[in-house]
Amino acid sequence: MIWLMLAAGLAALAMTAGLRRYALSRSLLDIPNARSSHSLPTPRGGGLSFVITFMLAALALGWNGLLAPSLLAGLLGAGGLVAVIGFMDDHGHIAARWRLLGHFLAAGWGLAWLGGLPPLLVFGWELHSAWLGAVLGALYLVWLLNLYNFMDGIDGIASIEAICVCLGGCLLYALVGHPEALWLPLLLAATVAGFLFWNFPPARIFMGDAGSGFLGIVLGLLALQAAWINPLLFWGWLILLGVFVVDATFTLGRRLLRGERVYEAHRSHAYQYASRQHGSHRPVSLAVAAINLGWLLPVALVVVAFQLDGATGTLVAYVPLILLAVKYHAGKRE
């Protein structure tokens, strides 16, 4: 199956090149404006490359008996719906309320097929209520897919985050003795790596809402799948997602307190301030990889290996990220 991963990555690389030519021929360009973090018109919609290759390769994994049909149906149904909504929004405009409705429908579909949110220990308190788990699970998935869209604002950052989180998840599965769960995160990492060749700073094509939303909900569902294997794995995945979770949540919180319309485009995330301060996207995107691999991954491994309280471990992992968000003025009025 390693050959399938390599083939999927190469297919995503080639498909991104084709999408770039298509976008240029149709003038499907992201034109810089006052709220942009880039300065040149750039083709958009390249995320469809890893969406399509991931879904096709996942079907191949299912055909070979390596994925449970329920997991496959949940991932592809929810991810496909979010990608379609994002694609339509990339090529026109969908009102925020209809996008949100579609996102909740996708979240509900995914939760139904994966069995909902499993019982979790939160600071020693067991969360096992079915209805509360359904509500929290839907809110978690919708927030994660939207924050991924919010955080896809500079070259390479969303791709690098997805690759680091997926490879970290693979290590967690290996640690707890569940190598059969490696295939999906490894596949997602491979297909996104093919896209990253074209998206690495300076980007030659952008991911678009179809790709970022797809990554957000698929990563969220993979974390829920991990929770059914071992509840501590959910906390491990949440720790690995820390850079995006903290920056987006901190920024949103400050903007909400000021009464701003949080669904409007802005440039007040910590990573956006950092890219302007350092004069380039590349050091910021590479710093995200360094934080993921040098801090968040070790904390996640310790939590899972020593069976520490997951919520406490997540809080410990997030404290330095909150300090970085404060340092780089996350959510500050521009």
Secondary structure, DSSP 4 states (H G I P E B T S, - for coil): -HHHHHHHHHHHHHHHHHHHHHHHHTT-EE---TT-S-SS-EE--TTHHHHHHHHHHHHHHHHTT-S-HHHHHHHHHHHHHHHHHHHHHHTS---HHHHHHHHHHHHHHHHHHHTSPPPEEETTEEE--HHHHHHHHHHHHHHHHHHHHHH--STTHHHHHHHHHHHHHHHHHHHTT-GGGSHHHHHHHHHHHHHHHHHSSSPSS--HHHHHHHHHHHHHHHHHHHHHH-HHHHHHHHHHTHHHHHHHHHHHHHHHHTT--TTS----SHHHHHHHHHT-SHHHHHHHHHHIIIIIHHHHHHHHHTT--HHHHHHHHHHHHHHHHHHTTTT---
